[in-house]
Amino acid sequence: MREDTNGSRSGSGPLFNTLFSLNTLGQRTHFSHAARVAICDETKPHCGNCKRRQVRCDFAVTVAAPSSHAGDHGNANANAGYLPISEIELTYHFATSTAHSLSAWPQGGIDWLTKVFDLGFEHPYILHLMFALTALHLARCRPKRREQYVATADNHYDHALALVTLAIANINPSKRRCNLHRCAISEHLAFGKGKRSDWLAMFRGIRTTVKSIGTHHLTKTYIPAVRAKGRLLPAQEPPEAYKKQLDDLRDHVDYIPKVIPNHEGDIEAVDVLRKMYDNRYQGRDGEYHVAFGWLYRMAEDFLERLQKRDMIPLIVYAHFVVVMSDMERFWYIQGWTHHVMSGIFDALEIEHRTWIRWPMAQVGWIEP
C-alpha cells in the first residue's frame, strides 16, 4: 500500500501481505521478494552482482588474501590499507543520529548506543542489524541514494539472518539481553523498511522468542530496568471520550454469545487495551513504544484471528491504532497509522465499519 498524506486510501492490495514474515525460531526471513541475496559471480577483483547493487563483496576480500609467494607482497600491502568505508559511515550515523531516534529521551539514545555496541562486539549479528537499521534511516533522509542504502540494508540483514539462524539453536537464559535487543532492533527494521511488511507476523515470532527466554524475565527485570532509567512521558490530551468508547466496545464484544469460541480472549484484548490507553494518557509511560505491549500480551489465537481478518479482532485492533498514532513522531512509524487503518476498513464487512468510526476520526483518516 502507498502512504497517502491526504488521508485517502493508502492503496490497493491486502492489509497483511506476507512480504516480511519474521519467525525468530529460524524460518527464513526477508524484507521483500526483491531483497534476496545476490549470487556472487566470482568475477575478479569484484563480483559484478555486488557491484551493481553497490554493496561490499565478501569474495573480493577472499581473493585478495595474501599468499605465501613473495610476488604477492604488493597485493598484501595494498589490501592492508583497505578501509570499510560503508561500515564506518553507518557506525558514525548510528552513533550521532539513528540511535537517538529510537527513544523519546536523550538518555534513551545513549542507552541504545551502549547496549548495541556492548552486545555487538560479542554477537556480530547485532552489529549487522544495527548497520541495516541505520542504512534504512539514511535511505529515508537521502532519497537520491535511497536505492544504494536499501541494498546495503538488505545485505547486512542477510548477513545477520545467517548468523542468527545459528544462534537461535542455542537460546539460553545467559543470552536473554542479546535476544531481547535483537527483537527490539528487528521491530524497528520491520517498520523502517516500509508499509509492505506483515509486522503482525513479526510480533508473533518475537513473542515466541520472549516465551523461550521467559516472559517473567521480560516483565520483572527488563521492562522495569528500562522504565527506571527514564522520565515519564508528559500526560497528553486524551482522545475525545475514549473511556466511554472503550466501555461501549467492551459491551459490544461481550454481547456476542459466550458460547462462541474465543469470547474471553476478545474481552481480555479490550481490557488490556484500556490499560494501555490509561497509561498513555495519564502520564504513566516512560516511552511511546511500550504501547506495543498490547500485542505481546494478546493470546496467540487472537493474533492468528487478527491475521485472518476476523471482524472482532479487527475492530479492537483499529482502537489500538489510535495509541500507535502517537508514535508517528518517529521516522520509522511515519505513514503507518493511515496505512493500517485503511487496511482495516477495507477488510471489514460494511455492517461492522460503524465500530471503527471513532478511531478513524481520532487519527484523521477519511474513507475514500
PyMOL commands that set and color helices and strands:
alter all, ss='L'
color gray80, all
select helices_A, chain A and resi 48-53+58-63+70-80+85-96+98-102+106-122+124-141+143-168+173-192+199-213+215-228+242-255+263-281+288-297+300-307+311-329+336-347+350-363
alter helices_A, ss='H'
color red, helices_A
deselect
rebuild
show_as cartoon
